[in-house]
Amino acid sequence: MKILTASAAAALVRDGDTILIGGSGSGHAVPEALIAAVEQRFLAEQQPRRLTTIHPVGLGNRGEAGASRFAHEGLIRRVVCGTVVDAPPLAAMASRNAIECYTLPQGALSQLIREIAAGRPGLLTHVGLHTFVDPRLAGGKQSTACSEDLVELVTLKDREWLFYKPFPIDVAFLRGTTADEDGNISMEDEAIFGEMLSMAQATRRLGGLVIVQVKRLARRGTLPAKTVKIPGMLVDAVVVDAEQKQTYQTFFDPAFAGQLRMPLEGFPRLPLDERKIVARRCAMELRRGAVCNIGSGICTGIGLVGAEEGLLDEVVLTNEQGLIGGAPASGLDAGAARNYWAMIDQPYQFDFYDGGGLDIAFLSAVEVDRAGNVNISRFAGRVVGIGGFVNISQNARTMVFGGTFTAGGLKVRAENGELVIVEEGKHRKFVEAVEQVAYSGPYGRSRGQTTLFVTERAVFRTGEDGIELIEIAPGIDLERDVLGQMAFRPRIAPTLKRMDARLFRSEPMGIAAEMPGEWRVHDRLRSAS
């Protein structure tokens, strides 16, 4: 194991290399010093050139950090990732077809790395069927420059599957907290584990170079063996960044590292706006003992609503990064969690999701059409990607999509238990046909999935005939504020209800006391008792 500077590590990257990068979102275990060193070398020397970067999760702070550092003409040829929304300059290159850009399901990429590590031929899964990842639609391609098919449709035992092809790995940029003199890596201060071990194993198998960024060094034999996440036998070099931050926004939060549990009073409180109204209404779908996923975007507010309502111990909230229990973080720190019960590697979380382990999931929606299809991945000339959206939405028993009713300048006010539209959004989100299918409404119905769409002024469900309106907010005019802001006319339930007035008041709603359901007990244990 060699100890290198970041610039010396970047000098090892060659033209045309494929770099596998660990981490998640806005700095969660992202090896930022290594990525920055590659950018600095390119700007100084115009090398390396025509790189391929692969990272299951989007990387960046919605500014110049993370994957945005690769957004220079000549530096990057291809990006394969879950999403590029965290790296706007890279997304812009994809939009103008300056690079090859593939956005594939986060879980599929995460699991594929484990398949590569084991020497298996690739990943065979149902995840992505009937979405834009399906090669019958777009095969995950987000630019016309894409020159290769990375996903193949296959039939096995009279059933359709998607086959995600393996890829070469020349260099892996990974991150931990502490490295000992033998290269053993621990992650005690990190907000996630990701798939660091699988990445190191896959890179080692293919003869690639494994470089790990850490915050500090320790003497040989002083790391407790059970804390080692990447064994030293898999590590070629270590780069020390003493100023390594936990996320781009947070230098260090012990709750993110699982080193303490916060009192519920310590959680941030959301202001009473359209985002909180949506999060509250989504939270009303929770059932005692339910295992849930809280996705990014507007639905991350559900965790904070749960803390405010005192119901975090009544349900199991999870996120795809591998956190189980507690409250998933919101804002740019989404991907982390506080007061969680366990942290596991990301591929195992997706195994659980793909196998139908989720009782209910909450995800954002940008466009919804009359068939119940949902788009989050590409719209208004922007390439976004899908993250874990497809894994989650296709496999949860109940799927709840949350979002504001319109976008682009929407302003609302809640007063006296009613909703007032102060200024309508400029863009409709309920459209005749979505630009890109990230969730197939007909496919969900064919598998018996229950689907709801929650907004600040209306709630819909998917029925046999498409979208059906089942609730509207008090104070809202049905024709003007709902139907008049849609590109199609939904079916209206004969028992159309008013949304709960408590949603539009500032005090806590008290929903924990009325939460239905019970904790799951296996049938054998029920009969034994």
GULUMDO-823706 format. One record per residue (C-alpha): x, z, y negated; residue in three letters. Coordinates in steps of 0.001 Angstrom, whole numbers, padded with zeros to 6 digits, always signed. Layout:
N
XZYALA/...
***
This chain:
529
+000000+000000+000000MET/+001383-001076-003379LYS/+000561+000474-006743ILE/+000193-002297-009323LEU/-000768-002717-012933THR/-003976-004626-013580ALA/-002003-007569-014986SER/+000250-007663-011899ALA/-002847-007678-009698ALA/-004373-010538-011714ALA/-001152-012522-011286ALA/-001807-012582-007522LEU/-004992-014626-007973VAL/-004390-018328-007372ARG/-006162-021474-008490ASP/-009269-022153-006392GLY/-009450-018640-004939ASP/-012689-017019-003872THR/-012912-013473-005266ILE/-015326-010981-003720LEU/-016241-008267-006250ILE/-017784-004868-005581GLY/-020020-002825-007841GLY/-023466-003049-009337SER/-025119-003838-012628GLY/-023915-002170-015774SER/-020590-000785-014571GLY/-021621+001142-011440HIS/-018391+001108-009382ALA/-017412-002181-011046VAL/-013617-002851-011053PRO/-013689-003732-014729GLU/-009934-003417-015357ALA/-009231-006025-012674LEU/-011862-008439-013966ILE/-010591-008014-017539ALA/-007011-008676-016427ALA/-008008-012010-014864VAL/-009731-013015-018104GLU/-006710-011983-020189GLN/-004341-013956-017970ARG/-006535-017056-018202PHE/-006739-016846-021995LEU/-002951-016466-022213ALA/-001831-018904-019493GLU/-004877-021028-018624GLN/-004544-019679-015080GLN/-006047-019087-012575PRO/-008488-022001-012587ARG/-011654-023047-010744ARG/-012394-019708-009150LEU/-015406-018877-006997THR/-016789-015393-007583THR/-019154-013652-005179ILE/-020914-010371-005914HIS/-024212-009279-004334PRO/-025389-007495-007494VAL/-025269-008764-011061GLY/-022294-007372-012996LEU/-022228-006739-016744GLY/-023588-004859-019737ASN/-025707-007769-021067ARG/-022712-008477-023326GLY/-019061-009345-022767GLU/-018184-007034-019859ALA/-018341-007651-016114GLY/-018987-011187-014887ALA/-019235-012390-018501SER/-015433-012295-018531ARG/-015359-015280-016185PHE/-017435-017411-018565ALA/-014635-019671-019777HIS/-014487-023411-019155GLU/-011980-024031-016396GLY/-011748-020437-015173LEU/-014765-020483-012880ILE/-016168-023245-010691ARG/-018877-021415-008758ARG/-020712-018081-008828VAL/-022752-016784-005904VAL/-024595-013574-006714CYS/-027906-011764-006816GLY/-028420-012191-010541THR/-026645-013345-013698VAL/-028929-011546-016148VAL/-026238-008907-016745ASP/-023776-011605-017853ALA/-025469-013810-020492PRO/-022442-016084-021148PRO/-022248-016889-017442LEU/-026003-017476-017285ALA/-025670-019870-020221ALA/-023005-021862-018360MET/-025361-022100-015390ALA/-028232-023246-017620SER/-026205-026121-018998ARG/-024846-026988-015529ASN/-021247-026224-016495ALA/-020750-024308-013236ILE/-022275-024149-009779GLU/-024633-021170-009750CYS/-026451-019807-006710TYR/-028631-016708-006928THR/-029397-015399-003451LEU/-031164-012208-002382PRO/-028997-009174-003037GLN/-029739-007753+000389GLY/-028910-011015+002164ALA/-025527-011214+000441LEU/-024844-007548+001140SER/-025678-007926+004830GLN/-023855-011269+005082LEU/-020606-009574+004071ILE/-021038-007206+007002ARG/-021646-010192+009313GLU/-018443-011813+008071ILE/-016547-008584+008715ALA/-017745-008634+012331ALA/-016883-012302+012856GLY/-020489-013286+013454ARG/-021620-016810+012472PRO/-023694-015793+009430GLY/-026911-013966+008564LEU/-030200-014885+010219LEU/-033210-013337+008469THR/-036786-013964+007364HIS/-035918-012850+003817VAL/-036372-015654+001307GLY/-038868-017802+003213LEU/-041387-019543+000908HIS/-039409-018602-002227THR/-036997-020718-004259PHE/-034255-019482-001887VAL/-035904-021459+000913ASP/-034070-024832+001166PRO/-037459-026573+001179ARG/-037733-025471-002455LEU/-034321-024948-004091ALA/-032041-023171-001628GLY/-031121-020618-004287GLY/-029496-023243-006496LYS/-029751-022557-010223GLN/-027760-025534-011539SER/-027694-029227-010714THR/-023919-028932-010391ALA/-024341-027108-007050CYS/-022556-029205-004430SER/-023244-027374-001174GLU/-026179-025960+000768ASP/-025580-022248+001347LEU/-028911-021564+003079VAL/-030346-023404+006080GLU/-033847-023338+007585LEU/-033777-022812+011355VAL/-036346-022274+014103THR/-035705-019710+016806LEU/-038286-018699+019418LYS/-041008-020644+017593ASP/-040417-018778+014344ARG/-038867-019904+011073GLU/-035778-018133+009768TRP/-033238-018606+006998LEU/-029571-018807+007930PHE/-027167-017702+005189TYR/-023777-019300+005755LYS/-020517-017317+005618PRO/-017873-017952+002974PHE/-014079-017618+002676PRO/-012542-014648+000853ILE/-009069-014830-000701ASP/-009154-011658-002814VAL/-011429-008622-003004ALA/-011702-006530-006176PHE/-013133-003134-005187LEU/-013397+000291-006798ARG/-013182+003937-005843GLY/-012414+007228-007566THR/-009230+008476-005874THR/-006514+006812-003779ALA/-003923+008726-001804ASP/-000404+007484-001164GLU/-001531+005703+002008ASP/-004281+003785+000217GLY/-007215+005839+001500ASN/-010005+005573-001070ILE/-012661+008173-001894SER/-015671+007637-004175MET/-016636+011148-005221GLU/-017311+010314-008891ASP/-019095+006998-008315GLU/-022788+006441-008930ALA/-023134+004156-005878ILE/-021257+003261-002689PHE/-022323-000380-002580GLY/-020735-002225+000325GLU/-017085-001415-000451MET/-016203-000763+003199LEU/-017815-003976+004452SER/-016089-005953+001701MET/-012699-004551+002629ALA/-013300-005232+006324GLN/-014496-008796+005701ALA/-011547-009594+003435THR/-009059-008124+005892ARG/-010526-010154+008757ARG/-010164-013403+006789LEU/-006601-012655+005747GLY/-007480-011964+002135GLY/-005947-009491-000301LEU/-007778-006162-000899VAL/-007141-004619-004321ILE/-008884-001387-005284VAL/-009210+000039-008798GLN/-009268+003850-008948VAL/-009226+006594-011549LYS/-006451+008728-010072ARG/-003897+009152-007279LEU/-003546+011966-004748ALA/-000764+013013-002394ARG/-000767+011776+001170ARG/-003009+013878+003415GLY/-004850+015714+000621THR/-008116+013755+000620LEU/-010670+015342+002969PRO/-011013+012807+005772ALA/-014836+012664+005543LYS/-014675+011669+001869THR/-012688+008490+002572VAL/-014925+005430+002132LYS/-012233+002755+002492ILE/-009464+003578+004991PRO/-005949+002843+003808GLY/-005379+000394+006671MET/-007702-002019+004810LEU/-006114-001655+001354VAL/-003214-003804+000155ASP/-002873-002611-003421ALA/-004233-000041-005852VAL/-004599-000267-009633VAL/-005030+002988-011565VAL/-007272+003060-014643ASP/-007275+006639-015938ALA/-010057+005751-018412GLU/-012375+004414-015727GLN/-015991+005096-016684LYS/-018788+005851-014247GLN/-020920+003098-015821THR/-020438+001034-018957TYR/-022692+003437-020864GLN/-021804+006751-019230THR/-018265+008087-018944PHE/-019334+010617-016325PHE/-022641+012214-015396ASP/-022283+014725-012539PRO/-025920+014116-011593ALA/-025142+010426-010991PHE/-022307+011534-008695ALA/-024619+013893-006802GLY/-022583+016909-007889GLN/-025542+018767-009397LEU/-029314+018601-009667ARG/-030884+018598-013101MET/-033888+020758-013974PRO/-036917+018549-014515LEU/-036956+019564-018171GLU/-033573+017870-018536GLY/-034873+014399-017737PHE/-035481+012090-020718PRO/-039120+011688-021800ARG/-040447+008212-022415LEU/-042258+007520-025699PRO/-045927+006632-025316LEU/-045689+002859-025582ASP/-046664-000107-023421GLU/-043757+000515-021017ARG/-044763+004094-020364LYS/-048405+003101-019915ILE/-047374+000602-017234VAL/-045087+003137-015540ALA/-047855+005752-015582ARG/-050429+003413-014082ARG/-047958+002380-011395CYS/-047274+006060-010635ALA/-050979+006547-009977MET/-050537+004349-006881GLU/-048128+006857-005321LEU/-049201+008691-002198ARG/-047809+011988-000944ARG/-044959+011365+001471GLY/-044717+007657+000631ALA/-041324+005974+000832VAL/-041011+003810-002282CYS/-038654+001420-004019ASN/-038332+001519-007785ILE/-036938-001785-009013GLY/-035180-002566-012272SER/-036905-003324-015547GLY/-040127-001713-016682ILE/-040751+000025-013343CYS/-037658+002228-013665THR/-039820+004365-015945GLY/-041745+005552-012879ILE/-038940+007984-012043GLY/-039113+009573-015480LEU/-042903+009723-015296VAL/-042506+011368-011902GLY/-040208+014014-013387ALA/-042646+014634-016251GLU/-045554+014949-013823GLU/-043624+017182-011411GLY/-044128+014934-008390LEU/-040562+013948-007447LEU/-040634+016239-004407ASP/-043933+014749-003217GLU/-042626+011216-002619VAL/-039379+009519-001607VAL/-038220+007251-004420LEU/-035356+004924-003527THR/-033430+002050-005044ASN/-031712-000840-003333GLU/-028220+000381-004235GLN/-028574+003072-001567GLY/-029995+006113-003385LEU/-032724+008071-001581ILE/-034938+010682-003247GLY/-034861+012083-006777GLY/-035404+009810-009768ALA/-033768+006384-010125PRO/-032151+005993-013544ALA/-033651+003735-016201SER/-032286+001411-018867GLY/-028829-000058-018406LEU/-027927+002804-016052ASP/-030560+001576-013580ALA/-029018+001471-010126GLY/-027920+005094-010372ALA/-030180+008090-009722ALA/-030413+011808-010425ARG/-031386+014616-008039ASN/-031167+012268-005073TYR/-031143+013553-001511TRP/-028749+011032-000003ALA/-026517+008082-000891MET/-025915+005425+001753ILE/-024137+002071+001772ASP/-026231-000733+000309GLN/-026444-002913+003475PRO/-028076-000054+005381TYR/-030659+000419+002639GLN/-031579-003240+002942PHE/-031782-002947+006742ASP/-034439-000296+006195PHE/-036244-002386+003574TYR/-036178-005611+005604ASP/-037511-003783+008643GLY/-040665-002754+006771GLY/-039636+000799+005938GLY/-041163+000808+002470LEU/-044722+002057+002090ASP/-044922+000826-001491ILE/-042614-000917-003944ALA/-042702-001383-007704PHE/-041076-004443-009273LEU/-041253-006311-012563SER/-043037-009620-013076ALA/-042271-012213-015749VAL/-044776-014889-014723GLU/-047832-014652-012462VAL/-050051-017589-011514ASP/-053583-017915-010146ARG/-052332-017894-006524ALA/-050527-014601-007023GLY/-047057-016144-007061ASN/-044516-014248-009157VAL/-041473-015502-011038ASN/-038623-013379-012352ILE/-035681-015662-011619SER/-035814-018558-014094ARG/-037975-019076-017174PHE/-037879-020341-020769ALA/-034601-022143-020122GLY/-032899-018970-018891ARG/-031281-018384-015514VAL/-031809-014785-014393VAL/-031664-014529-010611GLY/-033446-012204-008228ILE/-031305-009211-007247GLY/-033047-007280-004467GLY/-036480-008579-005501PHE/-037063-010842-002483VAL/-035944-008307+000133ASN/-038225-005690-001389ILE/-041292-007733-002301SER/-041537-009552+001029GLN/-041287-006441+003174ASN/-043092-003526+001465ALA/-046534-002744+002883ARG/-047981-002455-000625THR/-046465-004360-003525MET/-047088-003371-007159VAL/-045818-005680-009892PHE/-045542-004175-013354GLY/-045127-005776-016748GLY/-046602-006187-020187THR/-049559-008564-020409PHE/-047830-010859-022894THR/-044227-011095-024111ALA/-042392-011834-027324GLY/-043239-009339-030046GLY/-046085-007448-028363LEU/-046937-004215-030185LYS/-049570-001751-029035VAL/-050731+001709-029992ARG/-052358+004368-027823ALA/-054743+006699-029585GLU/-057612+008942-028533ASN/-057457+007718-024965GLY/-057750+004046-025928GLU/-055400+001086-026360LEU/-055073-000876-029580VAL/-053306-004259-029709ILE/-051418-004146-032998VAL/-049683-007498-032569GLU/-050162-009872-029656GLU/-047149-011251-027787GLY/-046261-014878-028388LYS/-045822-015841-024741HIS/-048358-015768-021940ARG/-047223-014263-018649LYS/-050294-015178-016605PHE/-049699-018921-016247VAL/-051233-021826-014349GLU/-048104-022258-012195ALA/-044876-020238-012185VAL/-041638-022059-012967GLU/-039863-020679-009902GLN/-041365-018832-006914VAL/-039616-015498-006361ALA/-042633-014014-004550TYR/-045211-016075-002696SER/-048729-014695-003052GLY/-050157-016786-000178PRO/-047302-015746+002135TYR/-047889-012089+001249GLY/-051613-012413+001991ARG/-050921-014119+005316SER/-048961-011040+006385ARG/-051651-008582+005287GLY/-049760-007255+002295GLN/-051670-005414-000451THR/-050618-006631-003905THR/-051421-005228-007358LEU/-050455-006383-010839PHE/-050312-003610-013440VAL/-050133-004202-017202THR/-050770-002013-020219GLU/-054292-003426-020655ARG/-055438-004693-017258ALA/-054917-004297-013524VAL/-055338-007107-010994PHE/-055152-007435-007243ARG/-054661-010429-004983THR/-057688-011392-002937GLY/-058576-014273-000673GLU/-059377-016433-003695ASP/-056306-015481-005715GLY/-056035-013041-008624ILE/-058918-010642-009248GLU/-059317-008420-012330LEU/-060237-004863-011293ILE/-059495-002663-014379GLU/-059258-003016-018150ILE/-058073-000478-020700ALA/-060539+001412-022883PRO/-060606-000127-026345GLY/-059793-003611-025042ILE/-062087-006617-025472ASP/-062334-008468-022165LEU/-062607-011994-023554GLU/-060271-011713-026544ARG/-057524-009451-025197ASP/-057476-010340-021497VAL/-059129-013593-020484LEU/-058208-015287-023755GLY/-054517-014529-023148GLN/-054418-016100-019662MET/-053842-019730-018698ALA/-056445-019435-015944PHE/-059640-017488-015457ARG/-059341-014897-012686PRO/-062145-013663-010534ARG/-063666-010536-012081ILE/-064509-007710-009717ALA/-068219-006845-009681PRO/-067161-003196-010012THR/-064764-003733-012946LEU/-063480-000315-014030LYS/-061925+001223-017119ARG/-058312+002322-016769MET/-057893+006114-016817ASP/-058015+007389-020413ALA/-055179+009843-019637ARG/-052805+006880-019569LEU/-053243+006544-023317PHE/-052730+010183-024299ARG/-049405+011865-025002SER/-049756+014926-022750GLU/-048875+014797-019022PRO/-051682+013394-016885MET/-051610+016017-014110GLY/-051638+013416-011335ILE/-049504+015475-008919ALA/-052405+017823-008164ALA/-054710+014951-007219GLU/-052206+012826-005292MET/-053713+011700-001968PRO/-051919+011400+001365GLY/-049694+013644+003428GLU/-046152+013666+004768TRP/-045682+011516+007844ARG/-045648+013372+011174VAL/-044889+011490+014372HIS/-047820+011206+016785ASP/-045869+012972+019533ARG/-045311+015948+017270LEU/-048976+016024+016281ARG/-050047+016154+019909SER/-047396+018775+020702ALA/-048697+021071+017964SER/
***
